[in-house]
Amino acid sequence: MLRRSDPDSPTYGHHYTKDQIRDLFSPTDESILRVRQWLVASGIPEGKITVSQTKSWVNFEASIGRLEQLLNAKYHVYDNLVTRTEHFGTDEYYLPEDLAVHIDFVLPGTAFSRFHQGGVDLKKRKLGLTGTKSRPLRPPLRWELPKADFLGSLADCYNQITPACIKAMYNIPQARLAHPSNKLGIYELNGDAYVQSDLDMFTKLYAPYVPPGTAPLVHNIDGSNGTSEDPDMVRQKAGSESMLDFEMVVPIIYPQGTVLYSVPYPDPKPGIFNLFLDALDGSYCDRTSHGYTGDTPKIDGVYPMRDCGTLAATNVISISYGFPEFMYPARYEYLERQCDEWMKLALAGITVVVASGDNGVAGNTNACLGKLKNIFVPDAVSSCPYVTSVGSTVLPPHKRPGDQETATTSFSSGGGFSNIFKTPSYQKRAVADHLFYFNPGYPSYNTSRGQIPKNGGIYNAQGRGFPDLSANGDNSAVITNGIAWLGGGTSQAAPIIAAMFNLVNEERLAANKSTIGFVNPMLYKHPEIFNDIRVGKQDKGGLYDNGCGNDGFQCGQGWDPVTGLGTPD
């Protein structure tokens, strides 16, 4: 991975093909042969044995009696009295010692695994989402202001961020090319609908060079429905998140296109990312790794329609949702398996951009862990070393584009250190420098794989640090349901960064070069390309005081766990 993403490497930009990635993650031919030989020697006819296309499964047909002999097991039908479902399995099974190294999992196998209990509504990463745990939408913008003053003046960007403000702040040129393979993908949930009339109204006011009707290519995953123009449905589902994402992206990248990936979300389960990853990689639907096989119904949900490898990934994907690490199974392997899938996208030259959250070190619940409720809560997606995590900044009062930004003050940019993934090599120096020169003074611990030592520490000093960089995340003009509001959050910042990466890809493709792919090693090698943010902290959790009882981390020279390396220069 690093050899293909390090700009100093001779293989930089030499991304893997789909077949190469499949082979990289597939078992060896020896493993498949050894398992087949064992099955045949045990009386399973050769004609009853098949290997899946991804080579991750050896399937065979056998009677229950033969299966019990083969595995030295006794199978039963288990009744789940809660869900009223039946499960066919065994309490235990045995494999020959010389085969155990070649086999991860047997199905039907043992009965249910244990999972961490306790659910939480998914917290959308932005200001202004409806719901009991969301920030209230701000009052409508005052349309009686003169249009010239309201829409055109860069002197007013500290009050309301427009596409013109964003382009001026980060020196973004007007997009001019539209390579047919270079669309920007935006991940959304079914309950937060994209509405075309809202985008048309927004671009008419703020980006008139975008023709009306400019719309994303829509991919509805597992029966989702990510768009709505029906008046009644719009009132119920018009998405503040969806519209914020698209209204940030389209004015920056047009004439380049967008893709909407809509994922169903009927109830709060943290496995929403697995459904998306299934659709991009069919092998993920049933691949066994880290002790998990395919989707886990208790975490990922169960849907009548399943998309497995039916969709192609765009060169850049923007995600504005997330769950804390601790909301997933107590066993760390679930997130390790998922992080491997983000890595596979990176190997293919795909850039995944993720919002870091709006609650500082407290996570989406604005509550910390441990008996004293002071152990910091890292985000599960941002903590994966193979995505690019984006924090948020704000333009201070009466400042203009080009003036120094600070970390957001109306809420705290999410950031911290993973309890599962160790500090990756590309950011070790940056993290070490920050903790040495700007030590927060909190007791720390060293861990990985989710086990938090009981030594009084409140953060993992050896974890993957996030965010990686940041962009403006407050006071953005947004139109939802025909009404203009001011919104924001790291889900304002993430699509801005994603759009900028898409512009870079456009130029590279025009020069017959590969896409930028996994950008983190390059970013950390060249901190000079960022505006270093040195003012700010994480004293708030959403609109309220930090739920951990402290000020979180502080901004400082160089990388920090509030705004990362800073904003693009």
C-alpha positions as a Python dict, from the first residue, in 0.01 Angstrom:
ca = {
    (1, 'M'): (0, 0, 0),
    (2, 'L'): (265, 253, 104),
    (3, 'R'): (488, 177, -195),
    (4, 'R'): (204, 281, -424),
    (5, 'S'): (102, 591, -228),
    (6, 'D'): (443, 734, -131),
    (7, 'P'): (528, 1010, -383),
    (8, 'D'): (898, 921, -354),
    (9, 'S'): (840, 559, -448),
    (10, 'P'): (910, 441, -805),
    (11, 'T'): (576, 257, -794),
    (12, 'Y'): (375, 562, -682),
    (13, 'G'): (37, 565, -854),
    (14, 'H'): (68, 207, -980),
    (15, 'H'): (-270, 104, -850),
    (16, 'Y'): (-388, -255, -829),
    (17, 'T'): (-643, -399, -1068),
    (18, 'K'): (-953, -572, -939),
    (19, 'D'): (-802, -913, -1017),
    (20, 'Q'): (-477, -827, -842),
    (21, 'I'): (-665, -722, -530),
    (22, 'R'): (-870, -1040, -538),
    (23, 'D'): (-554, -1250, -562),
    (24, 'L'): (-387, -1048, -287),
    (25, 'F'): (-668, -1125, -42),
    (26, 'S'): (-742, -1477, -160),
    (27, 'P'): (-611, -1792, 5),
    (28, 'T'): (-316, -1963, -157),
    (29, 'D'): (-366, -2236, -413),
    (30, 'E'): (-199, -2470, -165),
    (31, 'S'): (-467, -2400, 97),
    (32, 'I'): (-746, -2471, -151),
    (33, 'L'): (-576, -2790, -269),
    (34, 'R'): (-518, -2917, 86),
    (35, 'V'): (-883, -2863, 180),
    (36, 'R'): (-1008, -3033, -137),
    (37, 'Q'): (-779, -3331, -80),
    (38, 'W'): (-903, -3366, 277),
    (39, 'L'): (-1267, -3358, 169),
    (40, 'V'): (-1213, -3619, -103),
    (41, 'A'): (-1016, -3842, 135),
    (42, 'S'): (-1306, -3811, 381),
    (43, 'G'): (-1557, -3943, 129),
    (44, 'I'): (-1691, -3624, -31),
    (45, 'P'): (-1719, -3683, -408),
    (46, 'E'): (-1502, -3452, -619),
    (47, 'G'): (-1809, -3350, -817),
    (48, 'K'): (-1977, -3220, -500),
    (49, 'I'): (-1694, -2975, -426),
    (50, 'T'): (-1679, -2624, -574),
    (51, 'V'): (-1469, -2313, -510),
    (52, 'S'): (-1626, -1966, -507),
    (53, 'Q'): (-1525, -1712, -771),
    (54, 'T'): (-1335, -1512, -509),
    (55, 'K'): (-1161, -1833, -394),
    (56, 'S'): (-1258, -1752, -36),
    (57, 'W'): (-1498, -2048, 4),
    (58, 'V'): (-1472, -2419, -64),
    (59, 'N'): (-1832, -2545, -85),
    (60, 'F'): (-1944, -2907, -73),
    (61, 'E'): (-2262, -3112, -42),
    (62, 'A'): (-2292, -3374, 232),
    (63, 'S'): (-2552, -3537, 453),
    (64, 'I'): (-2580, -3430, 817),
    (65, 'G'): (-2432, -3762, 923),
    (66, 'R'): (-2131, -3724, 694),
    (67, 'L'): (-2081, -3364, 811),
    (68, 'E'): (-2086, -3474, 1176),
    (69, 'Q'): (-1828, -3744, 1102),
    (70, 'L'): (-1611, -3502, 909),
    (71, 'L'): (-1601, -3242, 1187),
    (72, 'N'): (-1644, -3470, 1489),
    (73, 'A'): (-1948, -3259, 1578),
    (74, 'K'): (-2314, -3294, 1676),
    (75, 'Y'): (-2551, -3059, 1494),
    (76, 'H'): (-2876, -2917, 1633),
    (77, 'V'): (-3147, -2669, 1542),
    (78, 'Y'): (-3130, -2375, 1784),
    (79, 'D'): (-3439, -2162, 1855),
    (80, 'N'): (-3388, -1792, 1920),
    (81, 'L'): (-3672, -1703, 2158),
    (82, 'V'): (-3620, -1331, 2105),
    (83, 'T'): (-3621, -1316, 1725),
    (84, 'R'): (-3825, -1638, 1686),
    (85, 'T'): (-3584, -1766, 1425),
    (86, 'E'): (-3407, -2099, 1386),
    (87, 'H'): (-3036, -2149, 1345),
    (88, 'F'): (-2866, -2471, 1238),
    (89, 'G'): (-2531, -2525, 1406),
    (90, 'T'): (-2318, -2703, 1660),
    (91, 'D'): (-2163, -2625, 1995),
    (92, 'E'): (-1816, -2713, 1868),
    (93, 'Y'): (-1635, -2880, 1580),
    (94, 'Y'): (-1285, -3013, 1521),
    (95, 'L'): (-1043, -2989, 1229),
    (96, 'P'): (-723, -3185, 1165),
    (97, 'E'): (-434, -2995, 1319),
    (98, 'D'): (-247, -2967, 989),
    (99, 'L'): (-554, -2808, 825),
    (100, 'A'): (-638, -2553, 1092),
    (101, 'V'): (-390, -2305, 947),
    (102, 'H'): (-569, -2320, 610),
    (103, 'I'): (-930, -2285, 733),
    (104, 'D'): (-1070, -1972, 897),
    (105, 'F'): (-1432, -2073, 940),
    (106, 'V'): (-1680, -2354, 880),
    (107, 'L'): (-2048, -2301, 798),
    (108, 'P'): (-2279, -2426, 929),
    (109, 'G'): (-2061, -2387, 1235),
    (110, 'T'): (-2092, -2289, 1596),
    (111, 'A'): (-2393, -2102, 1731),
    (112, 'F'): (-2412, -1726, 1761),
    (113, 'S'): (-2116, -1508, 1843),
    (114, 'R'): (-2146, -1259, 2124),
    (115, 'F'): (-2170, -893, 2046),
    (116, 'H'): (-2142, -573, 2242),
    (117, 'Q'): (-2492, -469, 2346),
    (118, 'G'): (-2641, -124, 2341),
    (119, 'G'): (-2760, 87, 2050),
    (120, 'V'): (-2751, 455, 1974),
    (121, 'D'): (-2908, 666, 1705),
    (122, 'L'): (-2655, 742, 1437),
    (123, 'K'): (-2545, 1100, 1476),
    (124, 'K'): (-2518, 1276, 1144),
    (125, 'R'): (-2209, 1486, 1129),
    (126, 'K'): (-2337, 1831, 1066),
    (127, 'L'): (-2504, 2124, 1222),
    (128, 'G'): (-2869, 2162, 1150),
    (129, 'L'): (-3010, 1813, 1124),
    (130, 'T'): (-3351, 1745, 1264),
    (131, 'G'): (-3385, 1491, 1544),
    (132, 'T'): (-3358, 1473, 1920),
    (133, 'K'): (-2980, 1447, 1925),
    (134, 'S'): (-2906, 1689, 1643),
    (135, 'R'): (-2837, 2056, 1642),
    (136, 'P'): (-3141, 2263, 1549),
    (137, 'L'): (-3141, 2422, 1208),
    (138, 'R'): (-3053, 2786, 1222),
    (139, 'P'): (-3311, 3051, 1127),
    (140, 'P'): (-3377, 3109, 756),
    (141, 'L'): (-3147, 3352, 579),
    (142, 'R'): (-3287, 3702, 536),
    (143, 'W'): (-3376, 3715, 171),
    (144, 'E'): (-3468, 4083, 197),
    (145, 'L'): (-3096, 4169, 200),
    (146, 'P'): (-2981, 4316, -132),
    (147, 'K'): (-2880, 4026, -353),
    (148, 'A'): (-2550, 4188, -448),
    (149, 'D'): (-2446, 4220, -83),
    (150, 'F'): (-2589, 3887, 17),
    (151, 'L'): (-2451, 3669, -258),
    (152, 'G'): (-2146, 3839, -398),
    (153, 'S'): (-1935, 3999, -126),
    (154, 'L'): (-1631, 3807, -4),
    (155, 'A'): (-1619, 4049, 288),
    (156, 'D'): (-1922, 3869, 432),
    (157, 'C'): (-1780, 3515, 417),
    (158, 'Y'): (-1742, 3502, 795),
    (159, 'N'): (-2122, 3529, 817),
    (160, 'Q'): (-2218, 3295, 535),
    (161, 'I'): (-1998, 3061, 338),
    (162, 'T'): (-2085, 3044, -32),
    (163, 'P'): (-1914, 2860, -321),
    (164, 'A'): (-1735, 3186, -407),
    (165, 'C'): (-1603, 3205, -50),
    (166, 'I'): (-1475, 2846, -59),
    (167, 'K'): (-1296, 2898, -390),
    (168, 'A'): (-1137, 3221, -268),
    (169, 'M'): (-1030, 3073, 67),
    (170, 'Y'): (-854, 2774, -85),
    (171, 'N'): (-747, 2915, -424),
    (172, 'I'): (-965, 2669, -613),
    (173, 'P'): (-968, 2731, -989),
    (174, 'Q'): (-1279, 2701, -1199),
    (175, 'A'): (-1319, 2342, -1315),
    (176, 'R'): (-1287, 2307, -1692),
    (177, 'L'): (-1264, 1935, -1770),
    (178, 'A'): (-1508, 1646, -1742),
    (179, 'H'): (-1342, 1310, -1791),
    (180, 'P'): (-1616, 1046, -1829),
    (181, 'S'): (-1454, 824, -1564),
    (182, 'N'): (-1406, 1099, -1307),
    (183, 'K'): (-1719, 1140, -1097),
    (184, 'L'): (-1729, 1215, -725),
    (185, 'G'): (-1926, 969, -513),
    (186, 'I'): (-2128, 1082, -212),
    (187, 'Y'): (-2249, 835, 49),
    (188, 'E'): (-2595, 903, 196),
    (189, 'L'): (-2859, 723, 400),
    (190, 'N'): (-3210, 642, 282),
    (191, 'G'): (-3381, 866, 538),
    (192, 'D'): (-3200, 1174, 411),
    (193, 'A'): (-3316, 1231, 54),
    (194, 'Y'): (-3149, 1422, -225),
    (195, 'V'): (-3392, 1673, -383),
    (196, 'Q'): (-3312, 1804, -731),
    (197, 'S'): (-3520, 2120, -699),
    (198, 'D'): (-3317, 2223, -393),
    (199, 'L'): (-2988, 2186, -578),
    (200, 'D'): (-3128, 2379, -875),
    (201, 'M'): (-3235, 2663, -646),
    (202, 'F'): (-2894, 2666, -478),
    (203, 'T'): (-2693, 2674, -800),
    (204, 'K'): (-2921, 2940, -950),
    (205, 'L'): (-2838, 3166, -656),
    (206, 'Y'): (-2476, 3078, -583),
    (207, 'A'): (-2335, 2902, -891),
    (208, 'P'): (-2533, 3013, -1199),
    (209, 'Y'): (-2274, 2854, -1430),
    (210, 'V'): (-2420, 2514, -1328),
    (211, 'P'): (-2714, 2435, -1560),
    (212, 'P'): (-3049, 2351, -1398),
    (213, 'G'): (-3114, 1981, -1387),
    (214, 'T'): (-2750, 1895, -1319),
    (215, 'A'): (-2805, 1577, -1120),
    (216, 'P'): (-2610, 1286, -977),
    (217, 'L'): (-2612, 934, -1110),
    (218, 'V'): (-2817, 755, -842),
    (219, 'H'): (-2724, 411, -707),
    (220, 'N'): (-2981, 277, -460),
    (221, 'I'): (-2822, -2, -256),
    (222, 'D'): (-3021, -293, -108),
    (223, 'G'): (-3356, -137, -201),
    (224, 'S'): (-3282, 213, -74),
    (225, 'N'): (-3445, 521, -228),
    (226, 'G'): (-3214, 818, -204),
    (227, 'T'): (-3408, 1080, -399),
    (228, 'S'): (-3748, 1241, -366),
    (229, 'E'): (-3950, 1505, -549),
    (230, 'D'): (-4294, 1410, -420),
    (231, 'P'): (-4412, 1709, -209),
    (232, 'D'): (-4524, 1497, 85),
    (233, 'M'): (-4211, 1282, 77),
    (234, 'V'): (-3990, 1589, 50),
    (235, 'R'): (-4135, 1726, 372),
    (236, 'Q'): (-4065, 1397, 544),
    (237, 'K'): (-3731, 1308, 393),
    (238, 'A'): (-3569, 1616, 241),
    (239, 'G'): (-3212, 1572, 353),
    (240, 'S'): (-3017, 1849, 519),
    (241, 'E'): (-2715, 1620, 503),
    (242, 'S'): (-2761, 1518, 141),
    (243, 'M'): (-2821, 1872, 26),
    (244, 'L'): (-2527, 2010, 223),
    (245, 'D'): (-2298, 1751, 64),
    (246, 'F'): (-2411, 1811, -293),
    (247, 'E'): (-2434, 2188, -255),
    (248, 'M'): (-2072, 2195, -138),
    (249, 'V'): (-1945, 1967, -415),
    (250, 'V'): (-2130, 2055, -737),
    (251, 'P'): (-2027, 2426, -762),
    (252, 'I'): (-1662, 2326, -713),
    (253, 'I'): (-1632, 2035, -956),
    (254, 'Y'): (-1884, 2115, -1232),
    (255, 'P'): (-1869, 2010, -1521),
    (256, 'Q'): (-1747, 1693, -1350),
    (257, 'G'): (-2030, 1469, -1238),
    (258, 'T'): (-2144, 1318, -910),
    (259, 'V'): (-2276, 981, -798),
    (260, 'L'): (-2520, 930, -511),
    (261, 'Y'): (-2471, 605, -320),
    (262, 'S'): (-2785, 562, -109),
    (263, 'V'): (-2784, 301, 169),
    (264, 'P'): (-3098, 187, 358),
    (265, 'Y'): (-3127, 280, 724),
    (266, 'P'): (-3459, 169, 877),
    (267, 'D'): (-3324, 149, 1233),
    (268, 'P'): (-3004, 251, 1409),
    (269, 'K'): (-2741, -9, 1334),
    (270, 'P'): (-2374, 86, 1303),
    (271, 'G'): (-2315, -157, 1015),
    (272, 'I'): (-2430, 84, 744),
    (273, 'F'): (-2083, 93, 591),
    (274, 'N'): (-2075, -282, 531),
    (275, 'L'): (-2380, -255, 304),
    (276, 'F'): (-2199, 5, 98),
    (277, 'L'): (-1877, -197, 85),
    (278, 'D'): (-2072, -509, -15),
    (279, 'A'): (-2207, -325, -318),
    (280, 'L'): (-1858, -221, -428),
    (281, 'D'): (-1690, -557, -364),
    (282, 'G'): (-1893, -874, -406),
    (283, 'S'): (-1634, -1083, -221),
    (284, 'Y'): (-1696, -879, 95),
    (285, 'C'): (-2051, -1016, 115),
    (286, 'D'): (-1924, -1359, 214),
    (287, 'R'): (-1551, -1322, 275),
    (288, 'T'): (-1420, -1464, 602),
    (289, 'S'): (-1150, -1269, 782),
    (290, 'H'): (-1074, -1163, 1138),
    (291, 'G'): (-1328, -1413, 1267),
    (292, 'Y'): (-1625, -1271, 1075),
    (293, 'T'): (-1794, -1401, 763),
    (294, 'G'): (-2001, -1162, 554),
    (295, 'D'): (-2250, -929, 714),
    (296, 'T'): (-2356, -962, 1078),
    (297, 'P'): (-2736, -919, 1103),
    (298, 'K'): (-2725, -776, 1454),
    (299, 'I'): (-2484, -505, 1339),
    (300, 'D'): (-2550, -470, 966),
    (301, 'G'): (-2923, -542, 953),
    (302, 'V'): (-3110, -777, 722),
    (303, 'Y'): (-3255, -661, 390),
    (304, 'P'): (-3467, -849, 135),
    (305, 'M'): (-3255, -713, -149),
    (306, 'R'): (-2877, -743, -141),
    (307, 'D'): (-2625, -580, -369),
    (308, 'C'): (-2297, -770, -382),
    (309, 'G'): (-2042, -625, -621),
    (310, 'T'): (-2308, -462, -837),
    (311, 'L'): (-2157, -112, -834),
    (312, 'A'): (-1829, 49, -931),
    (313, 'A'): (-1653, 288, -696),
    (314, 'T'): (-1586, 645, -805),
    (315, 'N'): (-1231, 781, -788),
    (316, 'V'): (-1320, 987, -479),
    (317, 'I'): (-1586, 903, -220),
    (318, 'S'): (-1712, 1148, 43),
    (319, 'I'): (-1870, 1017, 366),
    (320, 'S'): (-2028, 1239, 631),
    (321, 'Y'): (-2152, 975, 876),
    (322, 'G'): (-1997, 767, 1150),
    (323, 'F'): (-2022, 575, 1474),
    (324, 'P'): (-1781, 561, 1769),
    (325, 'E'): (-1549, 263, 1787),
    (326, 'F'): (-1707, 136, 2107),
    (327, 'M'): (-2049, 102, 1944),
    (328, 'Y'): (-1927, -192, 1739),
    (329, 'P'): (-1880, -549, 1865),
    (330, 'A'): (-1657, -573, 2169),
    (331, 'R'): (-1428, -785, 1955),
    (332, 'Y'): (-1207, -555, 1752),
    (333, 'E'): (-1202, -791, 1452),
    (334, 'Y'): (-1523, -649, 1301),
    (335, 'L'): (-1360, -310, 1244),
    (336, 'E'): (-1031, -465, 1135),
    (337, 'R'): (-1217, -659, 867),
    (338, 'Q'): (-1395, -342, 756),
    (339, 'C'): (-1073, -139, 757),
    (340, 'D'): (-917, -399, 527),
    (341, 'E'): (-1196, -320, 282),
    (342, 'W'): (-1117, 53, 291),
    (343, 'M'): (-757, -50, 223),
    (344, 'K'): (-867, -249, -82),
    (345, 'L'): (-1032, 63, -221),
    (346, 'A'): (-710, 256, -158),
    (347, 'L'): (-509, -11, -339),
    (348, 'A'): (-739, 37, -638),
    (349, 'G'): (-659, 411, -649),
    (350, 'I'): (-977, 529, -476),
    (351, 'T'): (-966, 815, -225),
    (352, 'V'): (-1209, 784, 67),
    (353, 'V'): (-1274, 1111, 253),
    (354, 'V'): (-1452, 1093, 590),
    (355, 'A'): (-1586, 1363, 823),
    (356, 'S'): (-1420, 1340, 1166),
    (357, 'G'): (-1731, 1428, 1371),
    (358, 'D'): (-1870, 1733, 1552),
    (359, 'N'): (-1825, 1640, 1918),
    (360, 'G'): (-1454, 1677, 1978),
    (361, 'V'): (-1311, 1388, 2179),
    (362, 'A'): (-1652, 1282, 2311),
    (363, 'G'): (-1781, 1102, 2003),
    (364, 'N'): (-2133, 1120, 1863),
    (365, 'T'): (-2297, 1056, 2199),
    (366, 'N'): (-2110, 1347, 2366),
    (367, 'A'): (-2023, 1110, 2649),
    (368, 'C'): (-1688, 958, 2734),
    (369, 'L'): (-1607, 608, 2859),
    (370, 'G'): (-1499, 454, 3187),
    (371, 'K'): (-1625, 485, 3543),
    (372, 'L'): (-1527, 851, 3552),
    (373, 'K'): (-1670, 916, 3203),
    (374, 'N'): (-1345, 1078, 3093),
    (375, 'I'): (-1189, 830, 2848),
    (376, 'F'): (-1194, 978, 2499),
    (377, 'V'): (-1412, 823, 2227),
    (378, 'P'): (-1252, 782, 1881),
    (379, 'D'): (-1451, 750, 1560),
    (380, 'A'): (-1460, 412, 1388),
    (381, 'V'): (-1420, 518, 1026),
    (382, 'S'): (-1174, 804, 1076),
    (383, 'S'): (-959, 574, 1287),
    (384, 'C'): (-893, 339, 994),
    (385, 'P'): (-546, 435, 860),
    (386, 'Y'): (-655, 399, 495),
    (387, 'V'): (-912, 679, 481),
    (388, 'T'): (-855, 1055, 487),
    (389, 'S'): (-1026, 1213, 787),
    (390, 'V'): (-1134, 1578, 769),
    (391, 'G'): (-1186, 1816, 1061),
    (392, 'S'): (-1343, 2162, 1057),
    (393, 'T'): (-1240, 2526, 1078),
    (394, 'V'): (-1416, 2860, 1084),
    (395, 'L'): (-1342, 3207, 950),
    (396, 'P'): (-1338, 3440, 1256),
    (397, 'P'): (-1567, 3746, 1269),
    (398, 'H'): (-1487, 4020, 1020),
    (399, 'K'): (-1217, 3812, 850),
    (400, 'R'): (-1199, 3757, 475),
    (401, 'P'): (-1076, 3474, 253),
    (402, 'G'): (-698, 3462, 287),
    (403, 'D'): (-709, 3548, 656),
    (404, 'Q'): (-619, 3284, 912),
    (405, 'E'): (-893, 3041, 1017),
    (406, 'T'): (-929, 2878, 1358),
    (407, 'A'): (-1079, 2552, 1475),
    (408, 'T'): (-1457, 2581, 1485),
    (409, 'T'): (-1591, 2739, 1803),
    (410, 'S'): (-1967, 2676, 1788),
    (411, 'F'): (-1889, 2303, 1806),
    (412, 'S'): (-1570, 2100, 1839),
    (413, 'S'): (-1403, 1937, 1542),
    (414, 'G'): (-1385, 1563, 1602),
    (415, 'G'): (-1040, 1418, 1656),
    (416, 'G'): (-822, 1198, 1870),
    (417, 'F'): (-655, 858, 1864),
    (418, 'S'): (-787, 512, 1780),
    (419, 'N'): (-809, 241, 2043),
    (420, 'I'): (-788, -27, 1773),
    (421, 'F'): (-539, 84, 1507),
    (422, 'K'): (-182, 183, 1583),
    (423, 'T'): (-20, 502, 1457),
    (424, 'P'): (59, 435, 1089),
    (425, 'S'): (413, 494, 969),
    (426, 'Y'): (319, 790, 750),
    (427, 'Q'): (212, 1000, 1050),
    (428, 'K'): (440, 873, 1329),
    (429, 'R'): (669, 1174, 1319),
    (430, 'A'): (381, 1423, 1311),
    (431, 'V'): (200, 1257, 1602),
    (432, 'A'): (517, 1220, 1809),
    (433, 'D'): (605, 1588, 1756),
    (434, 'H'): (261, 1702, 1866),
    (435, 'L'): (255, 1491, 2181),
    (436, 'F'): (608, 1607, 2268),
    (437, 'Y'): (574, 1980, 2203),
    (438, 'F'): (202, 2018, 2281),
    (439, 'N'): (145, 1746, 2536),
    (440, 'P'): (-213, 1791, 2661),
    (441, 'G'): (-114, 1692, 3013),
    (442, 'Y'): (-370, 1412, 3033),
    (443, 'P'): (-264, 1065, 3146),
    (444, 'S'): (-244, 831, 2848),
    (445, 'Y'): (-224, 459, 2780),
    (446, 'N'): (-83, 241, 2503),
    (447, 'T'): (-311, -13, 2343),
    (448, 'S'): (-446, -161, 2022),
    (449, 'R'): (-737, -384, 1930),
    (450, 'G'): (-977, -202, 2160),
    (451, 'Q'): (-851, -311, 2501),
    (452, 'I'): (-832, -2, 2725),
    (453, 'P'): (-592, -49, 3019),
    (454, 'K'): (-714, 47, 3364),
    (455, 'N'): (-420, 273, 3442),
    (456, 'G'): (-605, 603, 3465),
    (457, 'G'): (-519, 707, 3109),
    (458, 'I'): (-785, 874, 2898),
    (459, 'Y'): (-644, 847, 2544),
    (460, 'N'): (-425, 610, 2344),
    (461, 'A'): (-90, 777, 2276),
    (462, 'Q'): (2, 503, 2026),
    (463, 'G'): (-319, 509, 1823),
    (464, 'R'): (-393, 625, 1471),
    (465, 'G'): (-438, 1002, 1499),
    (466, 'F'): (-714, 1191, 1320),
    (467, 'P'): (-819, 1411, 1146),
    (468, 'D'): (-559, 1431, 871),
    (469, 'L'): (-654, 1777, 747),
    (470, 'S'): (-948, 2016, 764),
    (471, 'A'): (-1158, 2271, 579),
    (472, 'N'): (-1421, 2528, 662),
    (473, 'G'): (-1711, 2369, 849),
    (474, 'D'): (-1940, 2643, 975),
    (475, 'N'): (-2190, 2904, 853),
    (476, 'S'): (-2251, 2755, 511),
    (477, 'A'): (-2555, 2854, 310),
    (478, 'V'): (-2771, 2545, 252),
    (479, 'I'): (-3107, 2507, 77),
    (480, 'T'): (-3331, 2226, 195),
    (481, 'N'): (-3699, 2188, 112),
    (482, 'G'): (-3690, 2521, -69),
    (483, 'I'): (-3570, 2710, 240),
    (484, 'A'): (-3225, 2863, 289),
    (485, 'W'): (-3043, 2801, 615),
    (486, 'L'): (-2700, 2832, 767),
    (487, 'G'): (-2552, 2492, 844),
    (488, 'G'): (-2219, 2325, 878),
    (489, 'G'): (-2017, 2060, 1057),
    (490, 'T'): (-1733, 1836, 948),
    (491, 'S'): (-1979, 1713, 688),
    (492, 'Q'): (-1943, 2056, 529),
    (493, 'A'): (-1566, 2024, 539),
    (494, 'A'): (-1532, 1668, 408),
    (495, 'P'): (-1709, 1721, 72),
    (496, 'I'): (-1504, 2037, 14),
    (497, 'I'): (-1182, 1836, 47),
    (498, 'A'): (-1328, 1554, -162),
    (499, 'A'): (-1416, 1802, -437),
    (500, 'M'): (-1061, 1939, -439),
    (501, 'F'): (-920, 1587, -473),
    (502, 'N'): (-1159, 1529, -762),
    (503, 'L'): (-1020, 1836, -938),
    (504, 'V'): (-666, 1702, -898),
    (505, 'N'): (-772, 1369, -1045),
    (506, 'E'): (-927, 1548, -1340),
    (507, 'E'): (-596, 1714, -1426),
    (508, 'R'): (-400, 1391, -1376),
    (509, 'L'): (-633, 1196, -1603),
    (510, 'A'): (-603, 1466, -1868),
    (511, 'A'): (-225, 1417, -1851),
    (512, 'N'): (-267, 1037, -1886),
    (513, 'K'): (-169, 978, -1525),
    (514, 'S'): (-334, 762, -1262),
    (515, 'T'): (-568, 891, -992),
    (516, 'I'): (-418, 1014, -664),
    (517, 'G'): (-559, 720, -470),
    (518, 'F'): (-454, 697, -105),
    (519, 'V'): (-327, 1050, -34),
    (520, 'N'): (-225, 1039, 332),
    (521, 'P'): (146, 954, 285),
    (522, 'M'): (180, 1243, 40),
    (523, 'L'): (-3, 1485, 270),
    (524, 'Y'): (221, 1412, 567),
    (525, 'K'): (537, 1437, 354),
    (526, 'H'): (438, 1786, 241),
    (527, 'P'): (287, 1980, 534),
    (528, 'E'): (401, 2301, 364),
    (529, 'I'): (100, 2283, 131),
    (530, 'F'): (-136, 2352, 423),
    (531, 'N'): (-236, 2656, 624),
    (532, 'D'): (-138, 2550, 975),
    (533, 'I'): (-424, 2607, 1222),
    (534, 'R'): (-282, 2703, 1562),
    (535, 'V'): (-586, 2839, 1746),
    (536, 'G'): (-864, 2622, 1883),
    (537, 'K'): (-955, 2330, 2106),
    (538, 'Q'): (-1225, 2069, 2165),
    (539, 'D'): (-1409, 2215, 2462),
    (540, 'K'): (-1752, 2151, 2314),
    (541, 'G'): (-1949, 1839, 2233),
    (542, 'G'): (-2198, 1949, 1970),
    (543, 'L'): (-2360, 2269, 2095),
    (544, 'Y'): (-2287, 2180, 2454),
    (545, 'D'): (-1986, 2152, 2682),
    (546, 'N'): (-1752, 1862, 2618),
    (547, 'G'): (-1905, 1551, 2774),
    (548, 'C'): (-1562, 1438, 2896),
    (549, 'G'): (-1525, 1721, 3147),
    (550, 'N'): (-1218, 1882, 2987),
    (551, 'D'): (-1110, 2086, 2684),
    (552, 'G'): (-1005, 1788, 2474),
    (553, 'F'): (-699, 1843, 2257),
    (554, 'Q'): (-555, 2179, 2151),
    (555, 'C'): (-438, 2312, 1818),
    (556, 'G'): (-64, 2362, 1782),
    (557, 'Q'): (210, 2408, 1526),
    (558, 'G'): (208, 2123, 1276),
    (559, 'W'): (-35, 1833, 1288),
    (560, 'D'): (-280, 1820, 1577),
    (561, 'P'): (-585, 1603, 1661),
    (562, 'V'): (-822, 1899, 1616),
    (563, 'T'): (-757, 2020, 1260),
    (564, 'G'): (-491, 1775, 1139),
    (565, 'L'): (-228, 1928, 910),
    (566, 'G'): (-449, 2233, 852),
    (567, 'T'): (-646, 2364, 555),
    (568, 'P'): (-538, 2351, 188),
    (569, 'D'): (-324, 2644, 78),
}
